[in-house]
Amino acid sequence: MEKTVLENIQAGFKGSNKIPDALVKFIEWSQGSPENQDFISGPFEFCEAGDWIMERFLEEPEFQERFGVFGQSGDAYIYCIWLQDNGRQPVVHLGSGQGTTLIAADFTDYLRLLAISYNEDLSTEVCSPPINNEGVNLKFQQWVIETFKVTIPQTGEEII
């Protein structure tokens, strides 16, 4: 039996790093309807190969337990939940040869950033509005606003 997107992503979260509830809701929303699966925002896609990617980026098992992969943007960018010593789980961007960049304080803020619909890597150019608003997924924006009782800012500057 083939695993679901949620099961594949959960398999990449090790030790005490648990998948955040907001990420579970996001996956369930995106998989709940075929039209939600087609386009979420910009070049974002779910990444279901977290184990393999963490072994590639981080050789030490204790570091692998700190990061849970959930998304990707192109071949060189992955998005992870980073379990910190204090229990916080910010979202970070791991880029091939570019190091690690803190993207959002938590997964809800990451969803707000994603809903702005930048067409590029989320670790750059977020102080300006998106260049092309034609790719904005209004259904996704509305879901984020209603589900998490938040607003979607004009730029990512207030989030990153």
Wavefront OBJ file of the C-alpha trace (Angstrom):
o trace
v 0.000 0.000 0.000
v 1.383 3.392 -1.013
v 1.975 5.917 1.768
v 0.194 9.269 1.805
v 1.991 12.614 1.575
v 1.421 13.103 5.306
v 2.857 9.680 6.178
v 5.935 10.268 4.009
v 6.611 13.667 5.542
v 5.984 12.403 9.092
v 8.554 9.650 8.479
v 11.209 12.353 8.082
v 10.626 13.750 11.580
v 12.853 11.892 14.050
v 13.238 11.743 17.806
v 11.413 14.475 19.701
v 10.974 16.638 16.582
v 7.266 16.185 15.915
v 5.420 17.466 12.882
v 3.584 20.716 13.832
v -0.221 20.683 13.838
v -0.277 23.570 11.338
v 1.764 21.476 8.881
v -0.618 18.533 9.317
v -3.586 20.843 8.569
v -1.770 22.242 5.527
v -1.082 18.796 4.098
v -4.648 17.661 4.758
v -6.051 20.795 3.085
v -3.794 20.434 0.055
v -4.582 16.749 -0.372
v -8.296 17.102 0.362
v -9.238 18.266 -3.121
v -7.585 17.703 -6.519
v -7.658 21.442 -7.303
v -5.707 22.179 -4.089
v -2.927 19.830 -5.203
v -2.237 21.571 -8.519
v -0.791 24.846 -7.268
v -0.226 26.137 -3.766
v 2.151 29.056 -4.143
v 5.178 29.967 -6.257
v 7.493 27.025 -6.865
v 6.595 25.286 -3.553
v 6.137 21.511 -3.576
v 5.908 19.001 -0.760
v 9.080 16.974 -0.286
v 8.501 13.375 0.701
v 12.156 12.241 0.723
v 13.173 13.838 4.026
v 15.283 10.941 5.303
v 17.454 10.827 2.204
v 17.844 14.608 2.072
v 18.828 14.903 5.740
v 21.449 12.193 5.305
v 22.824 14.195 2.368
v 22.886 17.562 4.156
v 23.656 16.486 7.715
v 25.805 13.440 8.384
v 25.421 13.322 12.177
v 22.236 11.544 13.398
v 21.775 14.003 16.292
v 21.541 16.846 13.758
v 19.190 14.839 11.539
v 16.808 14.562 14.494
v 16.680 18.357 14.721
v 15.382 18.918 11.172
v 12.186 17.649 9.560
v 11.924 18.234 5.804
v 8.492 19.145 4.448
v 8.993 21.162 1.253
v 11.172 22.029 -1.677
v 11.556 24.717 -4.268
v 13.578 23.581 -7.236
v 16.444 21.130 -6.962
v 18.678 23.096 -4.617
v 16.278 24.401 -1.943
v 14.547 22.535 0.853
v 12.388 23.757 3.719
v 12.603 22.200 7.179
v 11.203 22.460 10.658
v 14.132 23.004 13.042
v 13.672 21.717 16.601
v 15.525 24.056 18.958
v 16.637 23.267 22.513
v 13.798 25.405 23.922
v 11.188 23.394 21.961
v 10.496 26.093 19.376
v 10.172 24.924 15.773
v 11.052 27.691 13.329
v 11.102 27.078 9.579
v 14.486 27.163 7.884
v 15.670 27.052 4.313
v 18.595 24.806 3.413
v 20.199 25.711 0.125
v 22.827 23.793 -1.740
v 26.053 25.685 -1.020
v 24.097 28.565 0.562
v 23.853 27.420 4.164
v 20.811 27.704 6.414
v 18.446 30.679 6.549
v 15.742 31.248 9.154
v 12.496 31.855 7.229
v 9.742 32.038 9.871
v 9.367 31.784 13.653
v 6.823 28.970 13.304
v 4.855 27.099 10.673
v 1.863 29.443 10.765
v 4.137 32.361 9.872
v 5.618 30.231 7.100
v 2.118 29.714 5.671
v 1.527 33.482 5.774
v 4.770 33.971 3.849
v 3.875 31.248 1.352
v 0.459 32.850 0.806
v 2.093 36.070 -0.423
v 3.044 34.021 -3.523
v 6.615 34.922 -4.222
v 7.819 33.229 -7.393
v 11.372 32.841 -6.147
v 13.278 31.343 -3.248
v 11.749 32.601 0.025
v 15.076 33.509 1.601
v 15.590 36.498 -0.724
v 13.652 39.452 -2.116
v 10.922 39.372 0.535
v 11.119 43.046 1.450
v 9.275 43.889 -1.779
v 5.862 42.761 -2.958
v 5.872 39.868 -5.423
v 6.729 40.971 -8.950
v 3.930 38.969 -10.536
v 0.661 38.728 -8.611
v -0.950 36.604 -11.320
v 0.230 33.505 -9.449
v -1.560 34.345 -6.194
v -3.688 31.457 -4.988
v -6.662 33.270 -3.430
v -8.218 30.020 -2.225
v -5.009 29.189 -0.323
v -4.792 32.714 1.114
v -8.389 32.514 2.342
v -7.773 29.104 3.916
v -4.697 30.417 5.803
v -6.608 33.499 7.043
v -9.674 31.534 8.187
v -7.887 28.497 9.632
v -5.207 30.312 11.630
v -6.956 33.663 12.265
v -4.058 35.626 10.766
v -3.503 38.226 8.067
v -1.419 37.943 4.917
v 1.054 40.848 4.722
v 1.921 42.655 1.495
v 5.577 41.656 1.859
v 7.480 39.034 3.802
v 9.506 41.631 5.666
v 7.386 41.388 8.829
v 7.773 37.584 8.879
v 11.404 36.940 8.015
l 1 2 3 4 5 6 7 8 9 10 11 12 13 14 15 16 17 18 19 20 21 22 23 24 25 26 27 28 29 30 31 32 33 34 35 36 37 38 39 40 41 42 43 44 45 46 47 48 49 50 51 52 53 54 55 56 57 58 59 60 61 62 63 64 65 66 67 68 69 70 71 72 73 74 75 76 77 78 79 80 81 82 83 84 85 86 87 88 89 90 91 92 93 94 95 96 97 98 99 100 101 102 103 104 105 106 107 108 109 110 111 112 113 114 115 116 117 118 119 120 121 122 123 124 125 126 127 128 129 130 131 132 133 134 135 136 137 138 139 140 141 142 143 144 145 146 147 148 149 150 151 152 153 154 155 156 157 158 159 160
